[in-house]
Amino acid sequence: MSTTPQYRFETLQLHAGQSVDPTTRSRAVPIYQTSSYVFEDSAHGARLFGLQQFGNIYTRLMNP
């Protein structure tokens, strides 16, 4: 019986290039289910938050 794990292709690709974080001892990079959006300028942001223009903004109003 082998003590060396036989990982499949998908698992190897998912963890390629990662190493254990020395501070937290975390093995994998966490998945952050958040997003942010860039506005053209402050007026563009004001129009989006004022619901005068359709677009993605980080609120519960119009998340994609």
Contact map, one row per residue, 1 for C-alpha under 8 A:
1110000000000000000000000000000000000000000000000000000000000000
1111100000000000000000000000000000000000000000000000000000000000
1111100000000000000000000000000000000000000000000000000000000000
0111110000000000000000000000000000000000000000000000000000000000
0111111000000000000000000000000000000000000000000000000000000000
0001111100000000000000000000000000000000000000000000000000000000
0000111110110000000000000000000000000000000000000000000000000000
0000011111110000000000000000000000000000000000000000000000000000
0000001111111000000000000000000000000000000000000000000000000000
0000000111111100000000000000000000000000000000000000000000000000
0000001111111110000000000000000000000000000000000000000000000000
0000001111111111000000000000000000000000000000000000000000000000
0000000011111111000000000000000000000000000000000000000000000000
0000000001111111000000000000000000000000000000000000000000000000
0000000000111111110000000001000000000000000000000000000000000000
0000000000011111110000000000000000000000000000000000000000000000
0000000000000011111000000000000000000000000000000000000000000000
0000000000000011111100000011100000000000000000000000000000000000
0000000000000000111110000011000000000000000000000000000000000000
0000000000000000011111001111000000000000000000000000000000000000
0000000000000000001111111110000000000000000000000000000000000000
0000000000000000000111111100000000000000000000000000000000000000
0000000000000000000011111000000000000000000000000000000000000000
0000000000000000000011111100000000000000000000000000000000000000
0000000000000000000111111110000000000000000000000000000000000000
0000000000000000000111011111100000000000000000000000000000000000
0000000000000000011110001111100000000000000000000000000000000000
0000000000000010011100000111110000000000000000000000000000000000
0000000000000000010000000111111000000000000000000000000000000000
0000000000000000000000000001111100000000000000000000000000000000
0000000000000000000000000000111110000000000000000000000000000000
0000000000000000000000000000011111000000000000000000000000000000
0000000000000000000000000000001111100000000000000000000000000000
0000000000000000000000000000000111110000000000000000000000000000
0000000000000000000000000000000011111000000000000000000001000000
0000000000000000000000000000000001111100000000000000000011000000
0000000000000000000000000000000000111110000000000000000111000000
0000000000000000000000000000000000011111000000000000000000000000
0000000000000000000000000000000000001111110110000000000000000000
0000000000000000000000000000000000000111111110000000000000000000
0000000000000000000000000000000000000011111110000000000000000000
0000000000000000000000000000000000000011111111000000000000000000
0000000000000000000000000000000000000001111111100000000000000000
0000000000000000000000000000000000000011111111110000000000000000
0000000000000000000000000000000000000011111111111000000000000000
0000000000000000000000000000000000000000011111111100000000000000
0000000000000000000000000000000000000000001111111111100000000000
0000000000000000000000000000000000000000000111111111111110000000
0000000000000000000000000000000000000000000011111111000010000000
0000000000000000000000000000000000000000000001111111100000000000
0000000000000000000000000000000000000000000000111111110000000000
0000000000000000000000000000000000000000000000111111110000000000
0000000000000000000000000000000000000000000000110111111000000000
0000000000000000000000000000000000000000000000010011111100000000
0000000000000000000000000000000000000000000000010000111110000100
0000000000000000000000000000000000001000000000010000011111000111
0000000000000000000000000000000000011000000000011000001111101110
0000000000000000000000000000000000111000000000000000000111110110
0000000000000000000000000000000000000000000000000000000011111110
0000000000000000000000000000000000000000000000000000000001111110
0000000000000000000000000000000000000000000000000000000010111110
0000000000000000000000000000000000000000000000000000001111111111
0000000000000000000000000000000000000000000000000000000111111111
0000000000000000000000000000000000000000000000000000000100000111
